[in-house]
């Protein structure tokens, strides 16, 4: 009887620790763990896996190899581009999805 009580207590403690650990993770990591991609090829991930994994690619190098590139000692400015002819570029209150195509 005493052994059963100890086993149930340990099981309850592990369950509580697991639930607490799950909710201590941020939303992106929880989503990723809920839909772990099994294939390393990004083209074969479903939409839920892509949404979760793309947010976590920079933090979890298990998904894709990544490395940090140090900034150069003397960065050069970009050349000026041509002015856009789209009318919505001066209206920042429009959502991009509702903006007219140019």
N, C-alpha and C positions, 0 to 999 in steps of 0.2 A: 504494500500500500504506500509506503514511504517513497519507494523508487518511482512509482507512478506519479506521485505528487511532484517530485523533483523534475521528472521528464516533462510534465505538463507545464510547470513553471518555466523551465528552459524554453519550451516551445512557444509559450506566450511572450517571453522576453525577446526571442528572436523575431517573432511576428511584429511586435511593437517596434523593435529597432528597424525592421525592414520597411514598415509603413512610414516611420519617421524619416528614414533615409530617403525614401521615394519622394516625400513632400519637401525635403530640404533641397532637392535638385531644382534647377531653373526649368522653365517651361520647355525650352528647346531641347534640353537633354532628356527630359521625360518623354517628349514626343519622339525623339530619336530612339530611345530604348524601347518604346512601345512598338515601333515599326523599324526594327533593325534591318538595313539592307544586307541581303545575303550574297549579292554579286557586287564586285568592286567596279564593274562597268556602269557608269552613270546612266548610260542610255537605256538600261534595262530596269531601272528603278521605277516603281509606280509613283504617282503624284504625291501621295502622303509621305513616302520615303524621301523623295527629292526635297519636299518642303522642309522636312525635319533635318535632313542631312546637310543641305546647303547652309543652314544657319549655324551648324556645328562644325563645318569643315575646317575652319581656322583654329578651333580649340581641340579637336580630336584628330590627331594625325593618323589614327588607325584607318580612317576612311580613305584618305588620299595622302600621298607624300607631299610635304610642303616644307619650305624653308624660308627664312627671313633674309631679304636682300637689304644690305646696309645702304644708306643714302650716300651718294657720291660727295666728294669734298666741295665741289663747285657746281651745283645744279644750274642748268640753263633754262631760261624762260621759254615757254611755248610761243611760236610765232602767232600773230593775230590771225584769227579765222575770218571768213566772210560773214557778213551780217545775215541773220536769218530773215526769211521773208514770211514766216508764219505769224499770223496775227495774235495767236494765243501766248506767244513768248513774253508779251508785256502784261499779261493778265495772270498773275500767280495764283489767283483764287480758283481758277478752273482746275478740276482734277485732270490728270494726264489722260485717263481713259475716255473722258468726255470731250477732250479737245479735238477740234477738227484736224484732219490729216492734211499735211502740206506736201 
